[in-house]
Amino acid sequence: MATPATAAAPSVSGNWLTEGGKAIVQVAPCGAALCGRIVRIVKPDPGKPLNDANNPDKALRSRPILGIAILSGFTPGSDRWKGQIYDPQSGRTYRSELSREGNMLKVKGCFGPFCRTQEWSKAN
């Protein structure tokens, strides 16, 4: 008797335009996992710093947002990727899941039982 093949999480590698078109995040392998780095700031927030000013580590507060890794440690599950997402606006790191639906990437961030999902679109 044959056993059904288990579905693997679809690839999420590539460049993604964040919700609201603010930045492009490049998702690519880093070690045994996937990571995502801000490779372009499309729409800077007026009056907000362009550095990681809210990082809880004071030594990292002067680093620029451009180039910062916001997705880390993502490994595949049966239908989604699980890892962590860093929000430079709050300086917090959240448990996260990534799932791909065509040219959309659903990015879910959770703090305790509370979750929020954004939809990022495929960037050229």
DOBAKE-389839 format. One line per 4 residues: number of its first residue (from 1); for each residue x, y, z of C-alpha. Coordinates in Angstrom, 2 decimals. Example, Ala and Ser with C-alpha at 12.3 -4.5 7.8 and 13.67 -1.06 7.14 Angstrom:
! DOBAKE-389839
1 = 12.30 -4.50 7.80; 13.67 -1.06 7.14
END
This chain:
! DOBAKE-389839
1 = 0.00 0.00 0.00; 1.41 3.38 -0.99; 1.46 6.21 1.52; 0.46 9.70 0.39
5 = 3.31 12.15 -0.05; 3.42 14.93 2.50; 3.05 18.42 1.11; 6.05 20.67 1.52
9 = 5.72 24.37 2.23; 5.87 26.35 -1.04; 9.02 28.38 -1.62; 8.91 31.88 -0.17
13 = 12.33 32.96 -1.48; 12.52 36.13 -3.53; 11.82 39.84 -3.18; 8.59 40.96 -1.48
17 = 6.99 44.40 -1.24; 5.72 44.89 2.31; 2.16 45.90 3.09; 1.62 49.54 2.24
21 = 4.54 49.43 -0.22; 7.03 50.71 2.37; 9.98 48.39 1.72; 11.28 45.45 -0.26
25 = 12.40 42.43 1.77; 14.62 39.81 0.16; 13.96 36.31 1.51; 16.84 33.89 0.93
29 = 18.71 31.02 2.58; 21.01 31.86 5.48; 22.61 28.77 6.88; 20.07 25.95 7.28
33 = 17.12 28.35 7.44; 15.60 31.29 5.53; 16.05 34.92 6.49; 14.65 38.18 5.15
37 = 16.56 41.44 4.85; 15.31 44.93 3.95; 17.01 45.64 0.62; 15.14 48.81 -0.35
41 = 13.11 51.45 1.46; 10.44 52.55 -0.99; 8.39 54.91 1.19; 10.20 56.23 4.25
45 = 7.91 57.23 7.12; 8.13 61.02 7.54; 9.48 61.94 10.93; 10.56 58.35 11.74
49 = 14.25 57.45 12.09; 16.08 55.60 9.32; 18.05 53.69 11.93; 17.06 50.95 14.38
53 = 16.34 53.50 17.12; 13.88 51.31 19.05; 16.09 48.23 19.33; 16.23 46.98 22.93
57 = 20.00 46.51 22.48; 21.43 50.03 22.78; 24.51 49.00 20.78; 22.29 48.30 17.71
61 = 20.26 51.51 17.76; 22.52 53.36 15.32; 22.45 50.67 12.61; 20.50 51.64 9.49
65 = 17.12 50.05 8.75; 18.30 49.42 5.18; 20.02 46.04 5.23; 18.58 44.90 8.55
69 = 17.43 41.28 8.84; 13.78 41.30 9.94; 12.99 37.63 9.25; 15.14 34.93 10.84
73 = 15.29 31.22 11.45; 12.48 30.20 9.09; 12.19 26.46 8.55; 9.57 24.66 6.46
77 = 6.55 22.90 7.88; 3.91 21.02 5.95; 2.32 24.14 4.42; 4.09 27.15 5.93
81 = 7.43 28.40 7.21; 7.99 29.14 10.91; 10.52 31.50 12.44; 10.75 35.00 13.92
85 = 10.05 38.51 12.67; 11.63 41.68 14.03; 9.67 44.94 13.90; 12.08 47.91 13.86
89 = 9.21 50.32 14.61; 8.54 48.72 18.00; 11.93 47.07 18.60; 10.18 43.76 19.30
93 = 10.65 40.27 17.91; 7.60 38.08 17.33; 6.90 34.44 16.56; 6.05 34.31 12.86
97 = 4.70 32.19 10.03; 5.04 32.68 6.28; 2.71 31.15 3.72; 2.62 31.74 -0.01
101 = -0.47 32.05 -2.14; 0.57 32.73 -5.74; 2.23 36.16 -5.87; 1.23 36.99 -2.28
105 = 3.15 36.22 0.90; 1.10 36.08 4.09; 3.28 37.20 6.99; 1.83 36.41 10.40
109 = 3.39 37.77 13.59; 2.26 36.66 17.04; 2.84 37.88 20.58; 1.31 35.41 23.00
113 = -2.18 34.54 21.73; -2.46 37.74 19.68; -1.59 37.58 15.98; -1.63 39.97 13.04
117 = -1.26 39.05 9.38; 0.07 41.22 6.58; 0.02 40.46 2.85; 3.21 41.21 0.95
121 = 3.23 41.18 -2.86; 5.91 39.76 -5.15; 8.39 42.48 -6.15; 10.34 42.56 -9.41
END
